[in-house]
Amino acid sequence: MNDLESFRAEKNRFFAADPQSPLTPQQQKDFHGLNYFPENPALRLEVAVEEFPEKETIHMQTSTGGAQTYTRYGRFKFTAEGQEAELTLYSSRHGFFLPFVDSLANKETYGAGRYLEPEPIGQGKFRVDFNIAYSPYCAYNDRWSCPLTPFENRLKAPIRAGEKLYHPPSTET
């Protein structure tokens, strides 16, 4: 089992059994694992982030009508399936945050977007591994409040890596 497979297996264990899981007890009872794209090495990136000279504070709206405060840190460019793409990286007191919506939203991925926490690796570069992109907790249960992806991070390109749309088991009898 490689690192990504171990990561995904551990996440499934957490969702299935942990009291802090975003799933309700009924969802946990019926849970059989999350859906993922196959590992995509082309979307495991080291990117140069161009820092914004002025760090603007923004209030990202949340799924429950609130707001969370972030700082617009910088932008980076990359290619996904032959298409040029550009994303804004945000920071907060908790670290770096990368919400994004791709062209697969509402079809193969969660409509409000997926998240990453890029790792700084020095000299203005960050590790951005879309293979570990995940849906926010509000994708599973509306009791959670999640930041909504800002318009500037909505991509026309597909990101075929990371977590797919969650489909809970049917409760019809």
Long-range contacts (C-beta under 8 A, 24 or more apart in sequence): 2-39, 4-39, 4-131, 4-132, 7-132, 8-34, 8-36, 11-134, 15-140, 22-137, 22-140, 22-141, 22-144, 23-140, 23-141, 24-141, 27-140, 27-141, 27-168, 30-168, 30-169, 30-171, 31-169, 32-169, 34-163, 34-164, 34-166, 35-163, 35-164, 35-165, 35-166, 35-167, 36-162, 36-163, 36-164, 37-131, 37-160, 37-161, 37-162, 37-163, 37-164, 39-131, 39-161, 40-130, 40-131, 40-160, 40-161, 43-80, 43-129, 43-130, 43-131, 43-159, 43-160, 43-161, 44-129, 44-130, 44-131, 45-78, 45-127, 45-128, 45-129, 45-130, 46-121, 46-125, 46-126, 46-127, 46-128, 47-76, 47-77, 47-78, 47-118, 47-125, 47-126, 47-128, 48-76, 48-124, 48-125, 49-73, 49-74, 49-75, 49-76, 49-89, 49-124, 49-125, 49-126, 50-74, 50-75, 50-76, 50-124, 51-124, 58-90, 58-150, 60-90, 60-99, 60-147, 60-148, 60-150, 61-147, 61-148, 62-145, 62-146, 62-147, 62-148, 63-112, 63-136, 63-138, 63-142, 63-144, 63-145, 63-146, 63-148, 64-138, 64-145, 66-145, 68-92, 68-147, 70-97, 70-147, 76-126, 76-128, 78-128, 80-155, 80-157, 80-158, 80-159, 81-157, 81-158, 81-160, 83-156, 83-157, 84-157, 85-155, 85-156, 85-157, 87-153, 87-155, 88-150, 88-152, 88-153, 89-118, 89-126, 96-120, 96-126, 97-147, 98-128, 98-153, 99-147, 99-148, 99-149, 99-150, 99-153, 100-133, 100-149, 100-153, 100-154, 100-155, 100-159, 101-149, 101-153, 101-154, 101-155, 102-155, 102-157, 102-158, 102-159, 103-155, 103-156, 103-157, 103-158, 104-158, 104-159, 104-160, 106-165, 107-165, 108-160, 108-164, 108-165, 109-135, 109-159, 109-162, 109-163, 109-164, 109-165, 110-135, 110-136, 110-139, 110-163, 110-165, 110-166, 112-136, 112-138, 112-139, 112-146, 112-148, 112-149, 113-148, 113-149, 113-153, 114-159, 114-162, 114-163, 130-159, 130-161, 130-162, 131-161, 131-162, 132-162, 133-159, 133-161, 133-162, 133-163, 134-162, 134-163, 135-163, 135-165, 135-166, 139-165, 139-166, 140-166, 140-168
